[in-house]
Amino acid sequence: MRTVSRTLSRRGALGLGAGAAAAATLAGCGSHTSSDGNGGASGSGDGKNGQGGDAGDAPQGRLIGDGSTSFTGKQPHQPAKPEPLEPGQTPPQFVVFSWDGAGEVGNGLFPRFLDLAKEHGASMTFFLSGLYLLPESKKRLYAPPNNRIGASDIGYLTDEHVKATLTNVRRAWLEGHEIGTHFNGHFCGEAHTSVKWWTPQQWHSEIKQAKAFVKEWKTNTGFTDMPALPFDYEKELVGGRTPCLLGQDNLLPTARELGWRYDASSPGGLQTWPVKRKGLWDLPLQAIPFPGRKFQVLSMDYNMMYNQSQNSTKAPASNYPAWREQSAGAYIAGFQRAYETNRAPFFIGNHFEHWNGGIYMDSVEQAFKHIAREKEKGADVRLVSFRQFVDWIDVQKPEVLAKLRTLAPGQQPAGGWKTFLA
C-alpha cells in the first residue's frame, strides 16, 4: 500500500512567503525565536532507574583546548554492551526521542524533558545548534556557506540563554544522553543560500564551525566561571540532523569522511528497519498514522502542528485539547504499530517550542509516558539515543537485518518471531 504523508518545510510555512506553504513537501524544523517564554512544569527528577546524580558534582576531567570541553572518561548511564539477536529471538522495540536545536531559552523545556527521561531511565539525542553557544557580539566568527558573515535564520541567544544551554547540555551528557549537531544558521528553502544546495566542501566548513563553537565557547563568551562540558566533542559527535531535512546527499560524503556513524536528515521514511547510505546509517523521521485523517504524518511536532493549524503557531485555543490528543495519539499509534508487528525502530523529532500553547510538548510527554509504562510493565522497549541504537544495530548479523527489512510497516513476521528469525 502506498503511504501518503503530508510534510513541509518550517521555513517555507513560517517564512512569510505568501502561498508557499500550501505546496511544500519537506519536513519541518524549528528555532528558538517563536517560544513564548512561559515556563514548563518539570518532571520529578528523583533519579529512578539509575539516572540520578547532580551534573554539577561531576569531576572536571582533563581539559581540552581552552577548557571549554574536557575528557572525563566513559559516559555514565549507558546500556550494557549490545549483543547479536539469537536465532528466533524477538527484536527489542527501540524508540528514539530527539530534539532539534536543543537550546534553553527560558521556557523550561530542556530541563523538563531531562527530568522526564531521568524519571524513566531513558536516553535521548539532542542535536545542538552550534550558534546557541556563540554570543551575538561574536557573530562575525560565523562564515555560513552562500550567506553573509554572521547571518543566521534562527538568530542568536542572549548571554543568559547561552549559559542555560551550556548547563543543560552538560547535564544531558552526564545523564547518558547524546549530543549531536543541528549545524548552525538553519538556512532552508529554495534560494541559493539554503543548505539544500551546499556542496560537500561547504558542509565540511559548516561542521568545522559548529564544532568550534562548542569547543571554544569559553574563549567566545568569556564565561570563565562555568565548568567545562564533560566530553570531547570530536569523539562525541557521530551524527546530526540538517535544517528542514535538506541537503543530505551532499552531507553524507563529508560525514563519512569525518567518521560519523549515522545521519537523521532523510526527508521522511517509513516504519521499517533502516539501511546504510554512503556508509552511514540512514535514520529518518517516519510516516505514522494520524488519528481521524486518511493520510499519515511525519513523526515530528512541527508537522503535526502544520497539519492542524497551517501557518499559525498561535491558533484559536479552543482547538488545543483535540489537537493535543490527536498528536499524542499519532505518536502512540506509531509506537503500537511497530511494537505489535515488525518491531522497526521508532524515531521521533521535536523542538523546545510553545507552538499552539505548548500542546505539542504536552503530547510528546504523554506519548513518552505511554511508551515508558510499557517498558516498566516488562516489555522489551528501549528508550535510547541514536548513538545507542547504532551501537546495537552494528553488532547484528547482516542476514538477520536483511530479513527484518523485508517486513513492511504494520506487517507481522510470518509464523511469529521464533519461526521468522529461526
Secondary structure, 3 states (H helix, E strand, C coil): CCCCEECCCHHHHHCCCCCCHHHCCCCCCCCHHHCCCCCCCCCCCCCHHHCCCCHHHCCCCEEECCCCEEECCCCCCCCCCCCCCCCCCCCCEEEEEEEEECCCCCCCHHHHHHHHHHHHCCCCEEEECHHHHCCHHHHHHCCCCCCCCCCCCCCCCCHHHHHHHHHHHHHHHHCCCEEEECCCCCCCCCCCCCHHHCCHHHHHHHHHHHHHHHHCHHHHHCCCCCCCECCCHHHHCCCECCHHHCCHHHHHHHHHHCCCCEECCCCCECCCCCCEECCEEECCCEEEECCCCCCEEECEHHHHHHHHHCCCCCCCHHHHHHHHHHHHHHHHHHHHHHHHCCCCCEEEEECCCCHHHHHHHHHHHHHHHHHHHHHHCCCCEEEECHHHHHHHHCCCCHHHHHHHCCCCCCCCCCCCHHHHCC
